[in-house]
């Protein structure tokens, strides 16, 4: 186990060995550090300042980044599989094709993050802030997004099969072409959400609120949704719910369905 005790200057950082598995860097300032390809697997990076750092292709598997600040950093092709990032700040990071499988990102801040083509299967993002983030074409199979804020974010083309979005906020979220097959959407708020060509087959909705969702009539698998407690729907400008399957409307109760279908 490597422990670095001295103050890390720019000159010191430049001399860091690219292989530092298990290093102890908790609380250190590594702002603007250039560490492409560095091996920090299993390292203690609790509370470290990595703002604007270059971690392209870095190995951070199993690292402890609790409350770390990586805002503005380049994490392209980096590997955070199994890492702990609870309460971490990843604002406006570039994390294209980055691996976060099984990572713990509870309460993490990823506002305005660019995470295209990333792998987040089975990651924990409960209560995370993903507002204004772009995660296009990413794999979030089985991901925990309970109570997460996905407002104004872009999940187009994402795989969210069997993901849990209980109580999640999806205000003006883009889910065009996303696969939500088997996803849990109980207590979720979908307001102005773009669902064009999204797959909702076998998704579970209970006390879910849908308000003026764009392209709802073009979503796939509406008749195959599983329903729990009554949900609410307001189709907004979609001419009385025209084009929505009868089985889908009936799930909201006869009175509600009738009011939607009326001109």
Buried (B, 14 or more C-beta within 10 A) or exposed (E): EEEBEEEBEEEEBEEBEEEBBBBBBBEBBBBBBBBBBBBBBBBBBBBBBBBBBBBBBBBBBBBBBBBBBBBBBBBBBBBBBBBBBBBBBBBBBBBBBBBBBBBBBBBBBBBBBBBBBBBBBBBBBBBBBBBBBBBBBBBBBBBBBBBBBBBBBBBBBBBBBBBBBBBBBBBBBBBBBBBBBBBBBBBBBBBBBBBBBBBBBBBBBBBBBBBBBBBBBEBBBBBBBBBBEEBEBBBBEBEEBEEBBEEBBEBBEEEBBEBBBEE
